[in-house]
Amino acid sequence: MVTYFRRAPIMIAFVVATALSLPFFMVDTHSAAGGPPQSAFAEQVFTNKLATLAPALGVAPETVIKRLEGAGFDMSSPNLPPRGIARLSNKSSLQLSEAQTIAAP
């Protein structure tokens, strides 16, 4: 069995297999859209304005504003994206997300 690995056919097979696998290791991951779809969705949720976001999620913008006000967020500028509202309220985006989840009917 040991002498089998010393023969030319197996060495050729190893070289060919290694050469064919190289393109899979050279994929440029930095320029790809990348990430799981959940992350892309969350990024869109935190960067769009509430007026755009609420109808897409099937909720009226006024309802979202009332929920966030009830959770202690500063809604003096409701035209900001959720990330901006969280920053204005000195809270994190995660806290805003939790407030939306908890306040949902």
C-alpha positions as a Markdown table, in Angstrom:
| # | Residue | x | y | z |
|---|---|---|---|---|
| 1 | Met | 0.0 | 0.0 | 0.0 |
| 2 | Val | 2.8 | 2.4 | 0.8 |
| 3 | Thr | 4.5 | 1.9 | -2.6 |
| 4 | Tyr | 1.2 | 3.0 | -4.3 |
| 5 | Phe | 1.8 | 6.6 | -3.2 |
| 6 | Arg | 5.3 | 6.6 | -4.7 |
| 7 | Arg | 4.1 | 5.9 | -8.2 |
| 8 | Ala | 3.5 | 8.5 | -10.9 |
| 9 | Pro | -0.3 | 8.1 | -11.4 |
| 10 | Ile | -1.1 | 9.0 | -7.8 |
| 11 | Met | 1.3 | 11.9 | -7.8 |
| 12 | Ile | -0.3 | 13.2 | -11.0 |
| 13 | Ala | -3.7 | 12.8 | -9.5 |
| 14 | Phe | -2.6 | 14.8 | -6.4 |
| 15 | Val | -1.2 | 17.6 | -8.6 |
| 16 | Val | -4.2 | 17.8 | -10.8 |
| 17 | Ala | -6.6 | 17.8 | -7.8 |
| 18 | Thr | -4.7 | 20.5 | -6.1 |
| 19 | Ala | -4.5 | 22.7 | -9.3 |
| 20 | Leu | -8.2 | 22.3 | -9.8 |
| 21 | Ser | -9.0 | 23.3 | -6.3 |
| 22 | Leu | -7.0 | 26.6 | -6.3 |
| 23 | Pro | -9.7 | 28.8 | -7.9 |
| 24 | Phe | -11.9 | 28.0 | -4.9 |
| 25 | Phe | -9.3 | 29.5 | -2.5 |
| 26 | Met | -8.8 | 32.6 | -4.6 |
| 27 | Val | -12.3 | 34.0 | -4.4 |
| 28 | Asp | -12.4 | 37.7 | -3.6 |
| 29 | Thr | -14.7 | 37.9 | -0.6 |
| 30 | His | -14.2 | 41.7 | 0.0 |
| 31 | Ser | -16.0 | 42.9 | -3.2 |
| 32 | Ala | -18.9 | 40.4 | -3.0 |
| 33 | Ala | -22.3 | 41.6 | -1.6 |
| 34 | Gly | -21.6 | 39.0 | 1.1 |
| 35 | Gly | -23.1 | 37.9 | 4.3 |
| 36 | Pro | -26.3 | 36.1 | 5.1 |
| 37 | Pro | -29.6 | 37.5 | 3.8 |
| 38 | Gln | -30.6 | 38.3 | 7.4 |
| 39 | Ser | -27.7 | 40.7 | 7.8 |
| 40 | Ala | -28.5 | 42.4 | 4.5 |
| 41 | Phe | -32.1 | 42.8 | 5.6 |
| 42 | Ala | -31.1 | 44.2 | 9.0 |
| 43 | Glu | -28.8 | 46.7 | 7.4 |
| 44 | Gln | -31.7 | 47.9 | 5.2 |
| 45 | Val | -33.9 | 48.2 | 8.2 |
| 46 | Phe | -31.5 | 50.3 | 10.1 |
| 47 | Thr | -30.5 | 52.6 | 7.2 |
| 48 | Asn | -33.9 | 53.4 | 5.6 |
| 49 | Lys | -36.3 | 56.1 | 6.9 |
| 50 | Leu | -39.3 | 55.0 | 9.0 |
| 51 | Ala | -41.7 | 56.3 | 6.4 |
| 52 | Thr | -40.2 | 54.0 | 3.8 |
| 53 | Leu | -39.6 | 51.1 | 6.2 |
| 54 | Ala | -43.0 | 50.9 | 8.0 |
| 55 | Pro | -45.2 | 50.2 | 4.9 |
| 56 | Ala | -42.8 | 47.6 | 3.7 |
| 57 | Leu | -43.2 | 45.7 | 7.0 |
| 58 | Gly | -47.0 | 46.2 | 7.0 |
| 59 | Val | -47.2 | 48.7 | 9.8 |
| 60 | Ala | -48.3 | 52.4 | 9.7 |
| 61 | Pro | -45.4 | 54.9 | 10.3 |
| 62 | Glu | -47.5 | 56.5 | 13.1 |
| 63 | Thr | -47.7 | 53.2 | 14.9 |
| 64 | Val | -43.9 | 52.7 | 14.8 |
| 65 | Ile | -43.4 | 56.3 | 16.1 |
| 66 | Lys | -45.8 | 55.7 | 19.0 |
| 67 | Arg | -44.1 | 52.3 | 19.9 |
| 68 | Leu | -40.7 | 53.9 | 19.9 |
| 69 | Glu | -41.8 | 56.9 | 22.0 |
| 70 | Gly | -43.4 | 54.5 | 24.4 |
| 71 | Ala | -40.1 | 52.6 | 24.7 |
| 72 | Gly | -38.2 | 55.9 | 25.6 |
| 73 | Phe | -36.8 | 56.9 | 22.2 |
| 74 | Asp | -36.5 | 60.5 | 21.2 |
| 75 | Met | -38.8 | 60.9 | 18.2 |
| 76 | Ser | -38.3 | 64.6 | 17.7 |
| 77 | Ser | -36.9 | 63.8 | 14.2 |
| 78 | Pro | -39.0 | 60.9 | 12.8 |
| 79 | Asn | -37.5 | 61.4 | 9.4 |
| 80 | Leu | -34.2 | 59.9 | 10.6 |
| 81 | Pro | -33.4 | 56.2 | 9.9 |
| 82 | Pro | -33.7 | 53.9 | 13.0 |
| 83 | Arg | -30.0 | 54.0 | 13.5 |
| 84 | Gly | -30.1 | 57.8 | 13.7 |
| 85 | Ile | -33.1 | 57.7 | 16.1 |
| 86 | Ala | -31.2 | 55.3 | 18.4 |
| 87 | Arg | -28.1 | 57.5 | 18.3 |
| 88 | Leu | -30.2 | 60.6 | 19.1 |
| 89 | Ser | -31.7 | 58.8 | 22.0 |
| 90 | Asn | -28.3 | 57.7 | 23.3 |
| 91 | Lys | -29.2 | 54.0 | 22.8 |
| 92 | Ser | -28.0 | 51.2 | 20.6 |
| 93 | Ser | -29.6 | 49.9 | 17.4 |
| 94 | Leu | -30.0 | 46.6 | 19.3 |
| 95 | Gln | -32.1 | 48.4 | 22.0 |
| 96 | Leu | -34.2 | 49.9 | 19.3 |
| 97 | Ser | -34.7 | 46.5 | 17.7 |
| 98 | Glu | -35.7 | 45.0 | 21.0 |
| 99 | Ala | -38.2 | 47.8 | 21.7 |
| 100 | Gln | -39.8 | 47.2 | 18.3 |
| 101 | Thr | -40.0 | 43.5 | 19.0 |
| 102 | Ile | -41.4 | 43.9 | 22.5 |
| 103 | Ala | -43.9 | 46.6 | 21.5 |
| 104 | Ala | -45.2 | 44.6 | 18.6 |
| 105 | Pro | -48.8 | 43.4 | 19.0 |
